[in-house]
Amino acid sequence: AGARIAFVGEGPGYYEDQQGSPFVGKAGQLLDKMIAAMGLSEGDYYICNVVKCRPPENRTPRADEAIACKKWLQEQLDIVKPEFIVALGKCATEHLGCLNPDVRRWRGVWGEWAGIPVMPTYHPAFLLRSPQFKRPAWEDLQAIMSRMAANGDAER
């Protein structure tokens, strides 16, 4: 296993729950386009979620649910060993420990999880509802691409 970049969302939605895979619905289709626009190929990235079960009514996962699933997320990321993590949405950013309560702006602000640089950005489902935020999300992805290029193939 191994991927240069891991995309971490909050939790499975209806279609993800049905198929047992993350990001397979409309938000997943947008994420696929974002990944393609970054020039990533299938072995370059890994997609997972903070919680592994769909919360009731598709609500945002609670802290206790994220804590209960933390060991599985840790295990996934330990196996994949990404160089970078993209936190998709405020929930994923918070549960990766990259949400600074003293800073109003959370997306586009580099954080760190277990020594791995984390770029928080908007969740694709939010971008579907609010397409005016696609440009800032793309700027976040460009910041990652820039750092990936700076790292080059030296760390592969």
PyMOL commands that set and color helices and strands:
alter all, ss='L'
color gray80, all
select helices_A, chain A and resi 14-19+26-37+42-44+56-58+63-80+90-95+124-129+131-151
alter helices_A, ss='H'
color red, helices_A
select strands_A, chain A and resi 5-9+45-49+84-88+111-113+116-121
alter strands_A, ss='S'
color yellow, strands_A
deselect
rebuild
show_as cartoon
